[in-house]
Amino acid sequence: MKTEIPPNDLILDAIQGVRRFITETTGKEPTDEEIADALKRYFVLNEIKAHILMVRSG
């Protein structure tokens, strides 16, 4: 059974930032499915990991 974890305000704000950026740069608002697909891609996950590791190391 999958446990649902509700996103906190920081995560929701970050997703809204992605939504605004895509809308501004493409002229069309992305769907939730498009954002979810993009966030699950290997390249994006590696970029997020690298950023977190950089921030943690100071």
C-alpha positions in Angstrom: 0.0 0.0 0.0 1.4 3.4 -1.0 1.4 6.0 1.7 0.4 9.5 0.5 2.5 12.3 2.0 0.9 15.7 1.5 3.3 18.3 0.0 4.2 21.2 2.2 4.0 24.8 1.2 7.7 25.0 0.0 7.2 22.1 -2.4 3.9 23.5 -3.7 5.6 26.9 -4.2 8.4 25.3 -6.2 6.0 23.5 -8.4 4.1 26.7 -9.0 7.4 28.3 -10.0 7.9 25.5 -12.6 4.4 26.1 -13.8 4.9 29.9 -14.2 8.3 29.4 -15.9 6.9 26.9 -18.5 3.8 29.1 -19.1 6.0 32.2 -19.6 8.5 30.5 -21.9 6.1 28.4 -24.0 3.0 30.5 -23.9 0.9 27.5 -22.7 0.4 26.3 -19.1 1.7 22.8 -18.5 -0.5 20.0 -17.3 0.1 18.3 -14.0 1.0 15.2 -16.0 3.7 17.1 -18.0 5.3 18.5 -14.8 5.2 15.1 -13.1 6.7 13.4 -16.1 9.5 16.0 -16.3 10.3 15.7 -12.6 10.6 11.9 -12.8 13.2 11.9 -15.6 16.7 10.6 -14.8 18.5 13.8 -15.9 16.3 16.0 -13.7 16.7 13.7 -10.7 20.5 13.8 -11.1 20.5 17.6 -11.3 18.3 17.9 -8.2 20.7 15.4 -6.4 23.7 17.4 -7.4 22.1 20.7 -6.2 21.2 19.2 -2.9 24.6 17.8 -2.3 26.2 21.1 -3.2 24.0 23.0 -0.8 24.6 20.5 2.0 28.4 20.8 1.6 28.2 24.6 2.0 
